[in-house]
Amino acid sequence: MELLPGDRENLAIQTRGGPEKHEVTGWVLISPLSKEDAGEYECHASNAKGEATASAKIHVVETLHEIALTKGRSG
């Protein structure tokens, strides 16, 4: 079963114009975030000029100590 944004109380889809003329930027807000929200999310867009798809994975951690540090990374 595929859930739609309106099926989850903690998920909202936002869009706005830009950054360039005739463009739209969109994003997903998940709040509050929980371990159950971990997984892969996909975005599908289409218009008269074509279609595009993008995906992203969300990994939810309890503490900052669970985040693996990249070797040689400074900061």
Secondary structure, 3 states (H helix, E strand, C coil): CCCCHHHCCCEEEEEEECCCCCCEEEEEEECCCCHHHCEEEEEEEEECCEEEEEEEEECCCCCHHHCCCCCCCCC
